[in-house]
Amino acid sequence: MRITIKGISILTLHIFLIISAYLMINAPIPESAYGISSLFILLFILPSVLAAVRWLGVRDAVVLISILGGFALAIEGFGIVTGIPYGEFRYSDRLGYKLFGFVPWTVAFAWTPLMLAAFAVAAQLVTIKWLRIIVVAGLLAGFDLVLDPGAVGLGFWSFANKGWYYEVPYTNYLGWIISGLMGGTLLEFVVSRFRPLLPVPVQLMRSGFLTLFFWTFIALFSGMLIPAGIGVVLLVFLAAVYRKSYYRFDEMVVLVDEENIPVGTAPKLPVHGSNTPLHRAFSVFLFNSRGELLLQRRAIAKKTWGGIWSNSCCGHLMLHENVKAAAKRRLWEELGLTRIELKVILPDYRYRAEKDGIVENEICPVLIGFTDRAPVLNPEEVAEYRWEKWEDFLSSANDPGSQLSPWAIEEANLLEQDEEFKKVFSDRAIQ
């Protein structure tokens, strides 16, 4: 099994959460440390916020998080004032400043990731909206079977009428079902207005999973075996759904119309075939200070033009990603290169090419950059590399027997005709 930096980071995070849960149970929490709880809540929500941004874009993600957070504050505030729908309860001062003296501001960021997690799971299981809303409500109540006992035990909040389930009354769980039905309906409505082009990503559940993981160990270290057991079952279930339905955002190509307006998304490998639809891509030419072009030979296993020599780097844009960000991301993934200033020279370049029954059909802006650093190859993407004088490359590219990728040949000739490229190249490259 290959050990990756990402895998080590995930393992380290979960160990940290286990240790934190143990310390919260076994070490007294001084009043001066209450701010740490607020910080934890903000950190917990970040993974789901980042997933929402990838899914919806920055603007719509902010709107979604704001609406869900506002709903959480409103329903909790209403519940404290009226006792409906959770029963009579109150918050302590451990979760941060209370808005209007009732609800800690952190509630907006604590409830939202749980809602997003429930929604992400429901979206993978059910296609009918009203059934999804019911599943969301049920999952939220299940999450709270794990969270509430530990939170009450730690004094984050308390109920006027103590129930049999670790001092939590049954009305609290009825309230979670009611608020879950309301929140699920609101979430469905808001998402329908956004009309996202990507499927609902399971990455939205990351924050909810971490929250549930943390509170499962809070329950375990508190000796609350029933909540801990429920937490383990839910964690295994979430992990199974995540593994089955996961897709990478950078593996979904952006399908566009003739005006380069997004009309859909599709998985990268299946969409490339004999009738590949028009989609967004980019192409990068990297030079060193000696005027040499970095060439790469594409990994043999690649579906399109495997084993063929081409320009420095190519790739596809993610939805809601600009071309420079996409190019820098791909330079790191393929060549291990960072901190390279890129300039778009051919913003409207478009091509269609075919090899072995596989068609490339792309709107493909061309960027240039400069570096004297040696690349560190990702063998899954790049077989080998070499530096070649620009003039020599142009000569070989225009040889009828050239084995270069067709886009690299066409892009090189267009660059050589471009006045802006000539100026930048002459300023940066020592002839």
C-alpha positions as CSV (number, residue, x, y, z in Angstrom):
1,M,0.0,0.0,0.0
2,R,1.5,3.4,-1.0
3,I,1.8,5.9,1.8
4,T,0.9,9.5,0.6
5,I,1.3,12.9,2.2
6,K,-2.5,13.2,2.0
7,G,-3.0,9.9,3.8
8,I,-0.6,10.8,6.6
9,S,-2.3,14.2,7.0
10,I,-5.7,12.5,7.3
11,L,-4.4,10.0,9.9
12,T,-2.7,12.8,11.9
13,L,-5.9,14.8,11.9
14,H,-8.0,11.9,13.3
15,I,-5.4,11.2,15.9
16,F,-5.5,14.9,16.9
17,L,-9.3,14.7,17.3
18,I,-9.1,11.6,19.5
19,I,-6.5,13.3,21.7
20,S,-8.6,16.4,21.9
21,A,-11.7,14.5,22.8
22,Y,-9.8,12.7,25.6
23,L,-8.5,15.9,27.0
24,M,-11.9,17.6,26.9
25,I,-13.2,14.7,29.1
26,N,-10.3,14.3,31.4
27,A,-8.9,17.8,31.8
28,P,-11.0,20.7,33.3
29,I,-11.8,23.4,30.8
30,P,-11.0,26.9,32.2
31,E,-13.2,29.8,31.3
32,S,-10.3,31.4,29.5
33,A,-10.2,28.5,27.1
34,Y,-13.8,28.8,25.9
35,G,-12.7,30.6,22.8
36,I,-11.0,27.3,21.7
37,S,-14.5,25.8,21.3
38,S,-15.4,28.5,18.8
39,L,-12.1,28.0,17.0
40,F,-12.8,24.3,16.7
41,I,-16.2,24.9,15.3
42,L,-14.8,27.2,12.6
43,L,-12.1,24.7,11.7
44,F,-14.5,21.8,11.5
45,I,-16.7,23.6,8.9
46,L,-13.8,24.5,6.5
47,P,-13.6,21.1,4.5
48,S,-17.3,21.3,3.6
49,V,-17.1,25.0,2.8
50,L,-14.2,24.3,0.3
51,A,-16.3,21.4,-1.2
52,A,-19.2,23.8,-1.6
53,V,-17.0,26.3,-3.4
54,R,-15.8,23.6,-5.8
55,W,-19.4,22.5,-6.4
56,L,-21.2,25.9,-6.6
57,G,-18.5,28.6,-7.0
58,V,-17.6,31.2,-4.4
59,R,-20.7,33.4,-4.6
60,D,-23.3,30.6,-4.5
61,A,-21.4,28.7,-1.8
62,V,-21.3,31.8,0.4
63,V,-25.0,32.3,-0.2
64,L,-25.8,28.7,0.7
65,I,-23.7,28.7,3.9
66,S,-25.2,32.0,4.9
67,I,-28.8,30.8,4.4
68,L,-28.2,27.6,6.3
69,G,-26.4,29.4,9.1
70,G,-29.1,32.0,9.4
71,F,-31.8,29.3,9.5
72,A,-29.9,27.5,12.3
73,L,-29.7,30.7,14.4
74,A,-33.4,31.5,13.8
75,I,-34.7,28.0,14.7
76,E,-32.5,27.8,17.7
77,G,-33.5,31.2,18.9
78,F,-37.1,30.5,18.4
79,G,-36.7,27.2,20.3
80,I,-35.1,29.0,23.3
81,V,-37.8,31.6,23.5
82,T,-40.8,29.3,23.0
83,G,-39.5,25.8,23.9
84,I,-40.6,24.7,20.4
85,P,-39.6,22.4,18.8
86,Y,-36.8,21.0,21.1
87,G,-38.3,21.6,24.5
88,E,-37.0,24.1,27.1
89,F,-33.2,24.5,27.0
90,R,-30.5,27.0,27.3
91,Y,-26.9,27.4,26.1
92,S,-24.0,28.0,28.4
93,D,-21.2,30.5,27.7
94,R,-18.8,27.9,26.3
95,L,-19.8,28.2,22.7
96,G,-19.1,31.9,22.3
97,Y,-21.0,35.2,22.4
98,K,-24.8,34.8,22.5
99,L,-26.7,36.8,19.9
100,F,-29.4,38.8,21.6
101,G,-28.5,36.9,24.8
102,F,-29.9,33.6,23.5
103,V,-28.0,31.8,20.8
104,P,-24.2,31.5,20.4
105,W,-23.0,32.8,17.1
106,T,-21.1,29.5,16.5
107,V,-24.4,27.6,16.2
108,A,-24.6,28.8,12.5
109,F,-21.3,27.0,11.8
110,A,-21.9,24.0,14.0
111,W,-25.3,22.9,12.6
112,T,-24.6,23.7,8.9
113,P,-21.9,21.0,8.3
114,L,-24.2,18.4,9.8
115,M,-27.0,19.5,7.4
116,L,-24.6,19.4,4.4
117,A,-23.4,15.9,5.4
118,A,-27.0,14.6,5.7
119,F,-27.8,16.2,2.3
120,A,-24.8,14.8,0.6
121,V,-25.6,11.3,1.8
122,A,-29.3,11.6,0.9
123,A,-28.4,12.8,-2.6
124,Q,-26.5,9.6,-3.2
125,L,-29.3,7.3,-1.9
126,V,-32.5,8.9,-3.1
127,T,-33.5,10.8,-6.3
128,I,-37.0,11.9,-5.2
129,K,-36.8,15.3,-3.4
130,W,-39.4,14.7,-0.7
131,L,-37.8,11.4,0.2
132,R,-34.4,13.1,0.3
133,I,-35.8,15.6,2.8
134,I,-37.0,12.8,5.0
135,V,-33.6,11.0,4.9
136,V,-31.9,14.3,5.8
137,A,-34.2,14.7,8.8
138,G,-33.6,11.1,9.9
139,L,-29.8,11.4,9.6
140,L,-29.7,14.7,11.5
141,A,-31.6,13.1,14.4
142,G,-29.2,10.2,14.3
143,F,-26.2,12.5,14.4
144,D,-27.8,14.2,17.5
145,L,-28.1,10.9,19.3
146,V,-24.3,11.0,19.3
147,L,-23.7,14.7,19.9
148,D,-26.2,15.8,22.5
149,P,-25.3,13.4,25.3
150,G,-21.7,14.5,25.2
151,A,-22.5,18.2,24.8
152,V,-24.9,18.1,27.8
153,G,-22.3,16.2,29.8
154,L,-19.7,18.9,29.0
155,G,-22.1,21.7,29.9
156,F,-22.4,23.3,26.5
157,W,-26.2,23.3,26.9
158,S,-28.8,21.9,29.3
159,F,-32.5,21.0,29.3
160,A,-35.1,22.1,31.8
161,N,-36.7,18.7,31.7
162,K,-34.1,16.0,31.8
163,G,-34.8,12.9,29.8
164,W,-33.8,9.3,30.2
165,Y,-31.3,9.3,27.4
166,Y,-28.3,10.8,29.2
167,E,-30.4,13.7,30.4
168,V,-31.7,14.5,26.9
169,P,-35.5,14.6,26.5
170,Y,-37.2,12.9,23.6
171,T,-38.7,16.3,22.6
172,N,-35.1,17.3,21.5
173,Y,-35.0,14.6,18.9
174,L,-38.5,15.3,17.7
175,G,-37.3,18.9,17.3
176,W,-34.3,17.8,15.3
177,I,-36.6,15.9,12.9
178,I,-38.8,18.9,12.5
179,S,-35.9,21.3,12.0
180,G,-34.3,18.8,9.7
181,L,-37.5,18.6,7.5
182,M,-37.6,22.4,7.4
183,G,-33.8,22.8,6.8
184,G,-33.9,20.0,4.1
185,T,-36.7,21.7,2.3
186,L,-34.9,25.0,2.4
187,L,-31.7,23.4,1.2
188,E,-33.5,21.7,-1.7
189,F,-35.1,25.0,-2.7
190,V,-31.9,27.0,-2.6
191,V,-29.9,24.4,-4.5
192,S,-32.6,24.1,-7.2
193,R,-32.2,27.9,-7.8
194,F,-28.5,27.5,-8.3
195,R,-28.9,24.7,-10.9
196,P,-25.4,23.2,-10.3
197,L,-23.7,21.6,-13.2
198,L,-21.9,19.1,-11.0
199,P,-23.5,16.2,-9.1
200,V,-23.9,16.7,-5.4
201,P,-20.4,15.8,-4.1
202,V,-19.9,13.6,-1.1
203,Q,-17.0,15.9,-0.1
204,L,-19.8,18.0,1.5
205,M,-19.9,15.4,4.3
206,R,-16.3,15.9,5.3
207,S,-17.0,18.4,8.1
208,G,-20.0,16.4,9.3
209,F,-17.9,13.3,9.4
210,L,-15.1,14.9,11.4
211,T,-17.7,16.4,13.8
212,L,-19.3,13.0,14.3
213,F,-15.9,11.3,14.7
214,F,-14.9,13.8,17.4
215,W,-18.2,13.5,19.4
216,T,-18.1,9.7,19.1
217,F,-14.9,9.7,21.0
218,I,-16.3,12.2,23.5
219,A,-19.1,9.7,24.2
220,L,-16.6,6.8,24.4
221,F,-14.3,8.6,26.8
222,S,-17.3,9.7,28.9
223,G,-18.5,6.1,29.2
224,M,-21.6,6.7,27.1
225,L,-21.5,3.4,25.2
226,I,-24.9,3.8,23.4
227,P,-24.0,7.1,21.7
228,A,-20.5,5.9,21.0
229,G,-21.9,2.7,19.4
230,I,-24.4,4.7,17.3
231,G,-21.5,7.0,16.3
232,V,-19.4,4.1,15.1
233,V,-22.3,2.7,13.0
234,L,-23.0,6.1,11.4
235,L,-19.3,6.7,10.7
236,V,-19.0,3.3,8.9
237,F,-22.1,4.1,6.9
238,L,-20.9,7.6,5.9
239,A,-17.5,6.2,4.9
240,A,-19.1,3.5,2.8
241,V,-21.3,6.1,1.0
242,Y,-18.3,8.4,0.5
243,R,-16.1,5.6,-1.0
244,K,-18.9,4.5,-3.3
245,S,-19.9,7.9,-4.6
246,Y,-16.7,9.9,-4.5
247,Y,-15.6,11.7,-7.6
248,R,-12.6,14.2,-8.0
249,F,-13.5,17.7,-9.0
250,D,-10.5,17.8,-11.3
251,E,-11.7,14.7,-13.1
252,M,-14.9,16.4,-14.3
253,V,-14.4,18.3,-17.5
254,V,-16.5,21.4,-18.2
255,L,-18.7,21.0,-21.3
256,V,-19.3,24.2,-23.1
257,D,-21.3,25.6,-26.1
258,E,-19.8,27.5,-29.0
259,E,-19.6,30.7,-26.9
260,N,-17.6,28.9,-24.2
261,I,-20.5,29.0,-21.8
262,P,-20.7,25.9,-19.5
263,V,-23.6,23.6,-20.3
264,G,-22.7,20.6,-18.2
265,T,-19.9,18.4,-16.8
266,A,-18.8,14.9,-17.4
267,P,-16.1,12.4,-16.1
268,K,-12.9,13.0,-18.0
269,L,-12.1,9.5,-19.2
270,P,-15.6,8.3,-20.3
271,V,-16.3,11.6,-22.2
272,H,-13.2,11.2,-24.4
273,G,-14.2,9.0,-27.3
274,S,-15.1,9.1,-31.0
275,N,-17.6,11.9,-30.5
276,T,-16.0,14.0,-27.6
277,P,-18.1,17.1,-26.9
278,L,-16.5,20.5,-26.8
279,H,-15.0,21.2,-23.4
280,R,-12.5,23.5,-21.6
281,A,-8.8,22.9,-21.5
282,F,-5.5,24.7,-21.4
283,S,-1.9,24.3,-22.7
284,V,1.3,25.6,-21.2
285,F,4.7,26.3,-22.8
286,L,7.5,26.7,-20.2
287,F,10.9,28.1,-21.2
288,N,14.2,28.5,-19.4
289,S,16.5,31.5,-19.5
290,R,18.5,29.9,-22.3
291,G,15.5,30.0,-24.6
292,E,14.8,26.3,-24.4
293,L,11.3,24.8,-24.3
294,L,10.4,22.1,-21.8
295,L,9.0,19.1,-23.6
296,Q,7.3,16.1,-22.0
297,R,6.5,12.7,-23.2
298,R,3.1,11.8,-22.1
299,A,2.7,8.6,-20.0
300,I,2.1,5.6,-22.1
301,A,-1.0,4.6,-20.1
302,K,-2.8,7.9,-20.9
303,K,-6.0,7.4,-22.9
304,T,-5.3,10.3,-25.3
305,W,-1.9,10.5,-27.1
306,G,-0.1,8.2,-24.7
307,G,3.6,8.1,-25.2
308,I,3.6,11.1,-27.5
309,W,6.0,14.1,-27.0
310,S,4.2,17.3,-26.4
311,N,4.6,20.8,-25.0
312,S,5.3,21.4,-21.3
313,C,1.9,20.7,-19.8
314,C,-1.8,20.4,-20.7
315,G,-5.0,19.8,-18.7
316,H,-8.6,20.6,-18.1
317,L,-10.2,23.3,-16.1
318,M,-12.4,22.5,-13.2
319,L,-15.8,24.2,-13.0
320,H,-15.5,27.6,-11.4
321,E,-11.7,27.6,-11.9
322,N,-9.8,30.2,-14.0
323,V,-7.3,29.2,-16.5
324,K,-4.2,30.4,-14.7
325,A,-5.2,28.6,-11.5
326,A,-5.9,25.4,-13.5
327,A,-2.5,25.7,-15.2
328,K,-0.6,26.2,-11.9
329,R,-2.4,23.3,-10.4
330,R,-1.5,21.0,-13.2
331,L,2.1,22.1,-13.3
332,W,2.4,21.0,-9.8
333,E,0.6,17.7,-10.3
334,E,2.5,16.7,-13.5
335,L,5.9,18.4,-13.1
336,G,6.2,19.3,-9.4
337,L,6.8,23.0,-10.4
338,T,5.4,25.9,-8.4
339,R,5.7,29.7,-8.2
340,I,5.8,30.2,-11.9
341,E,4.3,33.4,-13.3
342,L,2.1,32.5,-16.3
343,K,0.8,34.7,-19.1
344,V,-2.1,33.9,-21.4
345,I,-1.0,34.5,-25.0
346,L,-3.6,32.7,-27.1
347,P,-6.9,33.0,-25.1
348,D,-9.2,31.8,-27.8
349,Y,-7.3,28.9,-29.3
350,R,-9.5,25.9,-30.2
351,Y,-8.7,22.7,-31.9
352,R,-10.0,19.2,-32.7
353,A,-7.8,16.2,-33.3
354,E,-8.2,12.5,-33.5
355,K,-5.9,9.5,-32.8
356,D,-6.8,5.8,-32.5
357,G,-10.5,6.6,-32.5
358,I,-10.2,9.1,-29.6
359,V,-11.1,12.7,-30.3
360,E,-9.9,15.8,-28.5
361,N,-12.3,18.8,-29.0
362,E,-11.3,21.7,-26.8
363,I,-11.3,25.4,-26.3
364,C,-7.7,25.6,-25.1
365,P,-6.1,28.9,-24.1
366,V,-2.3,28.8,-24.4
367,L,-0.1,30.1,-21.6
368,I,3.7,30.7,-21.3
369,G,6.0,30.8,-18.4
370,F,9.7,30.7,-17.4
371,T,11.7,28.6,-15.0
372,D,15.2,27.2,-14.7
373,R,14.2,24.5,-12.2
374,A,14.2,20.9,-13.1
375,P,10.8,19.2,-13.0
376,V,9.9,16.3,-10.7
377,L,7.9,14.0,-12.8
378,N,4.6,12.3,-11.8
379,P,5.1,9.0,-13.6
380,E,1.3,8.5,-13.9
381,E,1.2,11.6,-16.2
382,V,4.7,12.1,-17.7
383,A,7.2,9.4,-18.9
384,E,10.2,11.7,-19.5
385,Y,11.2,15.3,-20.3
386,R,13.8,17.3,-22.2
387,W,14.8,20.9,-22.9
388,E,15.0,21.9,-26.6
389,K,16.0,25.2,-28.2
390,W,12.8,27.0,-29.4
391,E,14.2,27.3,-32.9
392,D,15.0,23.6,-33.1
393,F,11.6,22.7,-31.7
394,L,9.9,24.8,-34.4
395,S,12.0,23.2,-37.1
396,S,11.2,19.7,-35.9
397,A,7.5,20.5,-35.3
398,N,7.1,21.5,-38.9
399,D,8.8,18.4,-40.2
400,P,6.1,16.3,-42.0
401,G,7.3,13.2,-40.0
402,S,7.1,14.9,-36.6
403,Q,5.8,12.6,-33.8
404,L,4.6,15.6,-31.7
405,S,1.1,16.1,-30.5
406,P,-1.0,17.9,-33.1
407,W,-2.0,20.7,-30.7
408,A,1.6,21.4,-29.7
409,I,2.6,21.9,-33.4
410,E,-0.3,24.2,-34.1
411,E,0.1,26.2,-30.9
412,A,3.8,26.6,-31.4
413,N,3.3,28.1,-34.9
414,L,0.6,30.4,-33.6
415,L,2.9,31.6,-30.8
416,E,5.7,32.2,-33.2
417,Q,3.4,34.5,-35.2
418,D,2.2,36.4,-32.1
419,E,3.9,39.8,-31.4
420,E,3.2,39.7,-27.7
421,F,4.9,36.3,-27.4
422,K,7.9,37.5,-29.4
423,K,8.4,40.4,-27.0
424,V,8.0,38.4,-23.8
425,F,10.3,35.7,-25.1
426,S,13.0,38.1,-26.3
427,D,12.9,39.9,-22.9
428,R,13.2,36.7,-20.8
429,A,15.3,34.3,-22.9
430,I,19.0,34.8,-23.4
431,Q,19.7,34.0,-27.1
